[in-house]
């Protein structure tokens, strides 16, 4: 087996291209020009709200159940805080 070659570490820190640019004397800052973004492309067929409701009829019922459980737990915590303090 051959030995691993050791690389010398450079004494200069690695800087990106933006970090290598020095600001001009006199406090002038460079002007940035906005480039318009291309229009968003259609990523595929969009489902209507009616189709989603038909496909997931249980979601609304589950969200209501979760809300009631959260409300009951909050009421229990408030009741315990009043009793124990």
Wavefront OBJ file of the C-alpha trace (Angstrom):
o trace
v 0.000 0.000 0.000
v 1.104 3.489 -0.718
v 1.299 6.221 1.885
v -1.216 9.015 2.033
v 0.123 12.264 0.676
v -0.198 15.171 3.070
v -1.438 18.404 1.628
v -0.131 21.673 2.885
v -2.751 23.905 4.365
v -2.793 27.319 2.788
v -2.377 30.224 5.160
v -4.983 32.293 3.296
v -8.650 31.711 4.186
v -10.953 30.513 1.425
v -13.250 33.307 0.293
v -16.161 33.308 -2.117
v -16.230 35.586 -5.148
v -18.568 37.999 -3.337
v -16.199 38.217 -0.380
v -13.218 39.022 -2.603
v -14.856 42.226 -3.908
v -13.821 45.274 -1.939
v -16.166 48.247 -1.607
v -15.133 51.403 -3.431
v -13.711 54.328 -1.536
v -16.201 57.109 -0.811
v -19.052 54.940 0.442
v -20.708 54.255 -2.924
v -22.604 50.982 -3.016
v -23.182 48.955 -6.178
v -26.655 49.118 -7.722
v -28.540 45.832 -7.958
v -30.913 45.470 -10.895
v -33.951 43.232 -10.468
v -34.462 40.649 -13.186
v -38.055 39.523 -13.819
v -38.742 35.940 -12.849
v -40.131 33.691 -15.539
v -43.775 32.769 -15.186
v -44.639 29.803 -13.012
v -45.105 26.672 -15.048
v -48.070 24.397 -14.586
v -46.800 21.345 -12.699
v -49.720 19.124 -13.591
v -53.467 18.849 -13.353
v -54.932 20.835 -10.477
v -57.742 19.185 -8.521
v -60.758 21.300 -7.760
v -62.085 21.745 -4.235
v -65.089 19.557 -5.009
v -62.849 16.678 -6.164
v -60.778 16.942 -3.004
v -63.903 16.892 -0.811
v -65.109 13.763 -2.594
v -61.730 12.083 -2.221
v -61.187 12.956 1.470
v -64.605 13.108 3.187
v -63.216 12.069 6.583
v -60.758 14.964 6.953
v -63.281 17.541 8.212
v -64.706 15.094 10.757
v -61.199 14.221 11.979
v -60.259 17.900 12.331
v -63.402 18.574 14.374
v -62.619 15.607 16.628
v -59.031 16.805 17.135
v -60.311 20.307 17.983
v -62.736 18.957 20.589
v -60.018 16.825 22.200
v -57.644 19.817 22.314
v -60.359 21.994 23.855
v -61.127 19.343 26.500
v -57.423 19.009 27.372
v -57.066 22.793 27.663
v -60.113 22.981 29.950
v -58.683 20.149 32.074
v -55.332 21.937 32.409
v -57.008 25.207 33.398
v -59.197 23.384 35.920
v -56.200 21.619 37.467
v -54.242 24.886 37.610
v -57.104 26.563 39.496
v -57.475 23.661 41.935
v -53.786 23.146 42.664
v -52.659 26.763 42.929
l 1 2 3 4 5 6 7 8 9 10 11 12 13 14 15 16 17 18 19 20 21 22 23 24 25 26 27 28 29 30 31 32 33 34 35 36 37 38 39 40 41 42 43 44 45 46 47 48 49 50 51 52 53 54 55 56 57 58 59 60 61 62 63 64 65 66 67 68 69 70 71 72 73 74 75 76 77 78 79 80 81 82 83 84 85
